[in-house]
């Protein structure tokens, strides 16, 4: 029950309110992951002049084998190195990819242009489905939660250097 595994990998490309960039990001994520992406919209009116309900970006969530495979390929582009400040205390690992051509086996697509993305990896242990229950008192015990040290050990077991 203490084994750590990848729950999901979320890819996000923020585009602002540029509709052409949103369409290019949608095409790119669909080609990269073979999963239909979701267009994210603003939830409230902001002080930046963006109205509620306007499209702002594109995201894809990968689970199971696809998440594991994508995570391993992204780590290769970072030379199997992760910085300590990319890990939080809740079982998440996040980093940015400046240009998609940095990913292995991805070539430049002139019709899409150059895009960067955020990658968020959510880790879990068996039994974490309890937190998704509708019962308000469903709490994960302190010893079963994932902290920075657990993630660091998990990454080192996989051959990733944590700086």
MIMI-508711 format. One line per 2 residues: number of its first residue (from 1); their letters; for each residue x, y, z of N, C-alpha, C. Coordinates in Angstrom, 3 decimals, padded with zeros to 6 digits, always signed. Each point is the difference from the previous one (the first is absolute). Layout:
NUM> A> X Y Z X Y Z X Y Z  ...
END
This chain:
1> XX> +000.813 -001.204 +000.000 -000.813 +001.204 +000.000 +000.859 +001.271 +000.000  +001.293 -000.129 +000.232 +000.871 +001.179 +000.013 +000.603 +000.293 -001.370
3> XX> -000.236 -000.873 -000.958 +000.550 +000.185 -001.354 -000.556 +001.267 -000.637  +000.882 +000.835 -000.552 -000.425 +001.228 -000.666 -000.147 -000.271 -001.489
5> XX> -001.044 +000.574 -000.594 -000.233 -000.167 -001.434 -000.514 +001.320 -000.580  +000.015 +000.084 -001.317 -000.483 +001.197 -000.670 -001.516 -000.096 -000.146
7> XX> -000.696 +000.978 +000.536 -001.456 +000.061 -000.150 -000.342 +000.584 -001.370  +000.624 +001.166 -000.312 -000.281 +000.652 -001.277 +001.116 +000.964 -000.357
9> XX> +000.085 +000.299 -001.283 +000.894 +001.032 -000.513 -000.880 +000.984 -000.751  +000.090 +001.277 +000.377 -000.817 +001.035 -000.632 +000.904 +000.923 -000.798
11> XX> -000.321 +000.179 -001.278 +000.728 +000.915 -000.878 -000.871 +001.216 -000.226  +000.575 +001.190 +000.172 -000.768 +001.228 -000.137 +000.781 +000.988 -000.852
13> XX> -000.687 +000.604 -000.963 +000.584 +001.067 -000.806 -000.893 +001.218 +000.169  +000.546 +001.051 +000.609 -000.738 +001.242 +000.164 +000.193 +000.874 -001.232
15> XX> -001.087 +000.530 -000.541 +000.056 +000.739 -001.268 -000.540 +001.416 +000.104  -000.539 +000.394 +001.130 -000.659 +001.301 +000.067 -001.297 -000.053 -000.786
17> XX> -000.373 +001.102 -000.619 -001.253 -000.011 -000.756 +000.222 -000.046 -001.506  +001.159 -000.483 -000.433 +000.315 -000.130 -001.423 -000.615 -001.297 -000.535
19> XX> -001.044 +000.105 -000.815 -000.740 -001.177 -000.477 +000.844 -000.881 -000.910  +000.859 +000.595 -000.822 +000.849 -000.791 -000.897 +001.005 -000.823 +000.801
21> XX> +000.568 +000.593 +001.041 +000.960 -000.714 +000.850 -000.688 -001.140 +000.750  -001.239 +000.222 +000.438 -000.755 -001.053 +000.676 -000.241 -001.172 -000.950
23> XX> -000.355 +000.300 -001.232 -000.242 -001.054 -000.994 +001.284 -000.770 -000.301  +001.138 +000.714 -000.136 +001.289 -000.657 -000.235 +000.382 -000.884 +001.180
25> XX> -000.222 +000.486 +001.234 +000.314 -000.782 +001.198 -000.879 -001.246 +000.064  -001.270 +000.131 -000.362 -000.906 -001.152 +000.000 +000.477 -001.061 -000.982
27> XX> +000.379 +000.426 -001.213 +000.503 -000.938 -001.007 +001.273 -000.682 +000.475  +000.889 +000.789 +000.599 +001.278 -000.558 +000.451 -000.197 -001.046 +001.095
29> XX> -000.796 +000.323 +001.022 -000.209 -000.957 +001.092 -000.696 -001.264 -000.487  -000.880 +000.141 -000.966 -000.673 -001.172 -000.547 +000.983 -000.889 -000.756
31> XX> +000.919 +000.610 -000.759 +001.022 -000.779 -000.712 +000.982 -000.646 +000.961  +000.355 +000.722 +001.055 +000.997 -000.493 +000.945 -000.510 -001.161 +000.841
33> XX> -001.257 +000.081 +000.446 -000.500 -000.987 +000.962 -001.064 -000.950 -000.539  -000.563 +000.269 -001.175 -001.112 -000.776 -000.554 -001.216 -000.002 +000.929
35> XX> -000.154 +001.067 +000.780 -001.135 +000.192 +000.887 -000.630 +001.341 -000.356  -001.323 +000.052 +000.052 -000.679 +001.247 -000.345 +000.214 +001.026 +001.114
37> XX> +000.583 +001.170 -000.322 +000.250 +001.017 +001.022 -001.256 +000.778 +000.365  +000.048 +000.643 +001.148 -001.094 +000.816 +000.513 +000.447 +001.453 -000.035
39> XX> -000.872 +000.883 -000.481 +000.305 +001.425 -000.009 -000.414 +000.569 +001.353  +000.942 +000.640 +000.689 -000.289 +000.582 +001.307 -000.533 +001.410 -000.182
41> XX> -000.942 +000.375 +000.850 -000.627 +001.320 -000.091 +000.148 +000.727 +001.334  -000.098 +001.335 -000.044 +000.086 +000.793 +001.227 -001.274 -000.216 +000.818
43> XX> +000.161 -000.063 +001.300 -001.144 -000.273 +000.868 -000.646 +001.270 +000.532  +000.797 +001.041 +000.175 -000.535 +001.269 +000.474 +000.590 +001.132 -000.821
45> XX> -000.595 +001.144 +000.062 +000.546 +001.164 -000.692 +001.256 +000.439 +000.744  +001.078 +000.231 -000.734 +001.253 +000.369 +000.641 +000.290 +001.482 -000.190
47> XX> +000.993 +000.458 +000.705 +000.417 +001.392 -000.136 +000.830 +000.209 -001.262  +000.310 -001.064 -000.696 +000.783 +000.106 -001.227 -000.889 +000.203 -001.218
49> XX> -001.291 +000.183 +000.199 -000.908 +000.259 -001.103 -000.523 -001.245 -000.687  +000.146 -001.149 +000.632 -000.488 -001.245 -000.590 -001.373 -000.311 +000.583
51> XX> -000.983 -000.118 -000.856 -001.368 -000.251 +000.445 -000.181 -001.450 +000.431  -001.022 -000.236 +000.789 -000.325 -001.347 +000.463 -000.399 -000.872 -001.198
53> XX> +000.541 -001.234 -000.035 -000.347 -000.945 -001.046 +000.851 +000.096 -001.257  +001.011 +000.870 -000.030 +000.867 +000.115 -001.181 +001.045 -001.105 +000.023
55> XX> +000.320 -000.606 -001.147 +001.039 -001.035 -000.044 +001.381 +000.592 +000.270  +000.787 -000.706 +000.838 +001.325 +000.482 +000.378 +001.117 -000.971 -000.333
57> XX> -000.300 -001.273 -000.127 +001.043 -000.984 -000.227 -000.575 -001.355 -000.333  +000.909 -000.986 -000.036 -000.367 -001.364 -000.357 +000.701 -000.944 +000.967
59> XX> -000.695 -001.066 +000.407 +000.639 -000.973 +000.884 -000.409 -001.417 -000.364  +000.858 -000.939 +000.395 -000.243 -001.431 -000.198 +000.418 -000.707 +001.276
61> XX> -000.773 -000.974 +000.428 +000.346 -000.815 +001.148 +000.256 -001.432 -000.471  +001.177 -000.516 +000.333 +000.374 -001.376 -000.346 -000.021 -000.845 +001.266
63> XX> -000.542 -001.200 -000.095 -000.049 -000.906 +001.141 +000.548 -001.364 -000.400  +000.287 -000.829 +000.991 +000.455 -001.383 -000.172 +001.289 -000.088 -000.817
65> XX> +000.067 -000.899 -000.976 +001.221 -000.243 -000.765 +000.444 +001.195 -000.816  -000.931 +000.758 -000.528 +000.349 +001.183 -000.786 +000.715 +001.038 +000.836
67> XX> -000.421 +000.161 +001.249 +000.629 +000.957 +000.905 +001.426 -000.435 +000.326  +000.165 -001.270 +000.292 +001.326 -000.540 +000.332 +000.957 +000.155 -001.178
69> XX> -000.460 -000.343 -001.172 +000.823 +000.087 -001.206 +000.380 +001.447 -000.308  -000.953 +000.924 +000.089 +000.294 +001.398 -000.294 +000.961 +000.572 +001.037
71> XX> -000.182 -000.325 +001.275 +000.887 +000.492 +001.052 +001.432 -000.452 -000.237  +000.183 -001.255 -000.361 +001.353 -000.506 -000.266 +000.644 +000.699 -001.189
73> XX> -000.778 +000.278 -001.050 +000.571 +000.668 -001.170 +000.342 +001.462 +000.309  -000.811 +000.674 +000.812 +000.301 +001.391 +000.353 +001.248 +000.071 +000.866
75> XX> +000.187 -000.969 +000.891 +001.201 +000.000 +000.834 +001.265 -000.126 -000.838  -000.074 -000.705 -001.112 +001.160 -000.119 -000.878 +000.410 +001.352 -000.559
77> XX> -000.971 +000.867 -000.261 +000.329 +001.324 -000.534 +000.650 +000.883 +001.062  -000.178 -000.328 +001.279 +000.641 +000.739 +001.083 +001.235 -000.734 +000.513
79> XX> +000.510 -000.957 -000.750 +001.184 -000.788 +000.373 -000.177 -000.677 +001.356  -001.216 -000.456 +000.288 -000.329 -000.687 +001.257 +000.390 +000.822 +001.220
81> XX> -000.238 +001.316 -000.051 +000.275 +000.886 +001.132 -001.269 +000.758 +000.364  -000.253 +000.114 +001.303 -001.136 +000.749 +000.518 +000.518 +000.876 +001.138
83> XX> -000.462 +001.247 +000.042 +000.399 +000.898 +001.085 -000.918 -000.208 +001.196  +000.550 +000.226 +001.176 -000.752 -000.189 +001.244 -001.214 +000.927 +000.074
85> XX> +000.103 +001.214 -000.579 -001.125 +000.933 +000.094 -001.124 -000.323 -000.975  +000.151 -001.028 -000.831 -001.066 -000.440 -000.885 -000.922 -001.011 +000.676
87> XX> +000.320 -000.360 +001.236 -000.772 -000.981 +000.762 -000.723 +000.731 +001.121  -001.295 -000.296 +000.188 -000.715 +000.617 +001.116 -000.269 -001.043 +001.090
89> XX> -000.647 +000.419 +001.078 -000.247 -000.887 +001.134 -001.280 -000.803 -000.106  -000.694 +000.089 -001.136 -001.280 -000.691 -000.148 +000.046 -001.167 -000.968
91> XX> +001.166 -000.391 -000.453 +000.096 -001.119 -000.922 -000.040 +000.412 -001.454  +000.486 +001.197 -000.310 -000.003 +000.491 -001.374 +001.408 +000.403 -000.433
93> XX> +000.242 -000.138 -001.289 +001.265 +000.376 -000.608 -000.355 +000.810 -001.243  +000.510 +001.229 -000.102 -000.378 +000.864 -001.117 +001.234 +000.629 -000.627
95> XX> -000.028 +000.125 -001.310 +001.088 +000.668 -000.707 -000.517 +000.495 -001.338  +000.753 +000.881 -000.605 -000.390 +000.575 -001.277 +000.915 -000.466 -001.113
97> XX> -000.555 -000.129 -001.192 +000.755 -000.309 -001.203 -000.041 +001.266 -000.852  +001.155 +000.631 -000.222 +000.029 +001.289 -000.694 -000.455 -000.110 -001.450
99> XX> +000.459 -001.028 -000.694 -000.374 -000.208 -001.398 -000.243 -001.482 -000.204  -001.041 -000.336 -000.724 -000.356 -001.409 -000.155 +001.053 -000.795 -000.770
101> XX> +000.875 +000.668 -000.741 +001.039 -000.743 -000.725 +001.067 -000.538 +000.948  -000.040 +000.416 +001.278 +000.916 -000.545 +001.002 -000.374 -001.432 +000.388
103> XX> -001.240 -000.396 -000.265 -000.450 -001.356 +000.324 +000.601 -000.996 -000.990  +000.338 -001.199 +000.455 +000.570 -000.988 -000.919 -001.032 -000.469 -001.033
105> XX> +000.449 -000.236 -001.212 -000.817 -000.493 -001.114 -001.112 +000.965 -000.421  +000.135 +001.291 +000.304 -000.970 +000.996 -000.441 +000.738 +000.980 -000.896
107> XX> -000.500 +000.147 -001.215 +000.629 +000.894 -000.960 -000.820 +001.274 -000.139  +000.646 +001.036 -000.520 -000.651 +001.291 -000.186 -001.124 -000.130 -001.025
109> XX> -001.159 +000.577 +000.326 -001.144 +000.002 -000.899 -000.265 +001.448 -000.410  +000.314 +000.370 -001.252 -000.132 +001.393 -000.401 -001.433 +000.525 +000.046
111> XX> -000.994 -000.856 -000.181 -001.387 +000.470 +000.047 -000.447 +000.347 +001.415  +000.716 -000.500 +001.002 -000.359 +000.259 +001.394 +000.857 +001.120 +000.591
113> XX> +001.242 +000.078 -000.378 +000.897 +001.007 +000.556 +000.687 -000.523 +001.243  +000.504 +000.898 +000.816 +000.742 -000.386 +001.194 -000.870 +000.205 +001.239
115> XX> -000.138 -001.033 +000.812 -000.819 +000.043 +001.214 +000.763 -000.611 +001.164  -000.250 +000.494 +001.184 +000.509 -000.601 +001.217 -001.178 -000.555 +000.783
117> XX> +000.289 -000.753 +001.047 -001.090 -000.584 +000.781 +000.427 -000.236 +001.436  -000.988 -000.129 +000.851 +000.207 -000.365 +001.396 -000.368 -001.467 +000.155
119> XX> +000.817 -000.727 +000.748 -000.260 -001.412 +000.257 -000.138 -000.169 +001.510  -001.126 -000.535 +000.446 -000.245 -000.252 +001.419 -000.233 -001.501 +000.186
121> XX> +000.814 -000.612 +000.852 -000.104 -001.429 +000.273 -000.554 -000.162 +001.409  -001.127 -000.693 +000.122 -000.629 -000.242 +001.297 +000.273 -001.440 +000.396
123> XX> +000.566 -000.172 +001.187 +000.337 -001.332 +000.497 -000.992 -000.410 +001.081  -000.154 -001.306 +000.172 -000.922 -000.514 +001.009 +000.488 -001.346 +000.511
125> XX> -000.622 -000.451 +001.068 +000.219 -001.339 +000.541 -001.304 -000.767 -000.129  +000.049 -001.324 +000.044 -001.251 -000.758 -000.013 -000.881 +000.413 +001.184
127> XX> -001.283 +000.147 -000.252 -000.928 +000.416 +001.036 -000.337 +001.469 -000.062  +000.622 +000.752 -000.914 -000.270 +001.426 -000.110 -001.394 +000.284 -000.553
129> XX> -000.670 -001.010 -000.548 -001.352 +000.218 -000.509 -000.953 +000.432 +001.101  +000.387 -000.207 +001.249 -000.832 +000.403 +001.132 -000.208 +001.514 -000.010
131> XX> +001.009 +000.757 -000.412 -000.133 +001.457 +000.002 -000.980 +000.496 -001.057  -000.362 -000.840 -000.960 -000.940 +000.398 -001.041 -001.451 -000.335 +000.359
133> XX> -000.217 -000.561 +001.151 -001.353 -000.322 +000.430 -000.780 +001.264 +000.293  -001.308 -000.127 -000.007 -000.855 +001.161 +000.256 -000.170 +000.272 +001.493
135> XX> +000.516 -000.889 +000.815 -000.084 +000.194 +001.447 +000.971 +001.113 +000.383  -000.462 +000.962 +000.745 +000.851 +001.144 +000.337 +001.117 -000.358 +000.961
137> XX> -000.133 -001.078 +000.737 +001.016 -000.352 +000.988 +001.003 -001.027 -000.530  +000.033 -000.222 -001.308 +000.962 -000.937 -000.570 +001.379 +000.642 +000.021
139> XX> +000.839 -000.443 +000.911 +001.320 +000.585 +000.197 +001.048 -001.096 -000.141  +001.101 +000.357 -000.620 +001.127 -000.917 -000.119 +000.874 +000.167 +001.239
141> XX> +000.410 -001.100 +000.616 +000.839 +000.062 +001.195 +001.342 +000.654 -000.267  +000.596 +000.577 +001.029 +001.267 +000.715 -000.152 +001.116 -000.893 -000.515
143> XX> +000.033 -001.241 +000.433 +001.076 -000.892 -000.432 -000.187 -000.482 -001.436  -001.203 +000.160 -000.533 -000.276 -000.462 -001.367 +000.152 +001.117 -001.037
145> XX> +000.109 +001.240 +000.454 +000.182 +001.126 -000.912 +001.398 -000.021 -000.597  +000.132 +000.644 -001.137 +001.294 +000.076 -000.684 +000.620 +001.357 +000.287
147> XX> +001.271 +000.003 +000.411 +000.695 +001.261 +000.236 +001.206 +000.120 -000.937  +000.742 +001.084 +000.137 +001.147 +000.269 -000.879 +001.042 -001.108 +000.054
149> XX> +000.262 -000.467 +001.195 +001.016 -001.033 +000.184 -000.402 -001.304 -000.710  -001.268 -000.365 +000.086 -000.486 -001.198 -000.679 +000.160 +000.118 -001.520
151> XX> -000.327 +001.171 -000.538 +000.122 +000.203 -001.449 +001.458 -000.039 -000.416  +000.865 +000.611 +000.793 +001.432 -000.003 -000.299 +000.533 -001.427 -000.039
153> XX> -000.362 -000.818 +000.983 +000.438 -001.405 +000.021 -000.552 -000.772 -001.193  -001.272 +000.241 -000.339 -000.639 -000.680 -001.132 +000.717 +000.340 -001.304
155> XX> +000.344 +001.285 -000.178 +000.709 +000.418 -001.215 +001.400 -000.608 -000.058  +000.699 -000.037 +001.127 +001.344 -000.568 +000.024 -000.005 -001.495 -000.292
157> XX> -001.036 -000.708 +000.432 -000.124 -001.424 -000.320 -000.184 -000.214 -001.494  -000.584 +000.981 -000.688 -000.211 -000.078 -001.440 +001.208 +000.506 -000.779
159> XX> +001.063 +000.404 +000.664 +001.211 +000.457 -000.663 -000.007 +001.479 -000.351  -000.816 +000.789 +000.687 -000.088 +001.438 -000.256 +000.808 +000.713 +001.089
161> XX> +000.828 +000.960 -000.416 +000.778 +000.786 +000.949 -000.851 +001.170 +000.482  -000.056 +000.176 +001.317 -000.736 +001.116 +000.590 +001.028 +000.981 +000.541
163> X> -000.020 +001.217 -000.536 +000.999 +001.006 +000.395 -000.576 +000.950 +001.003
END
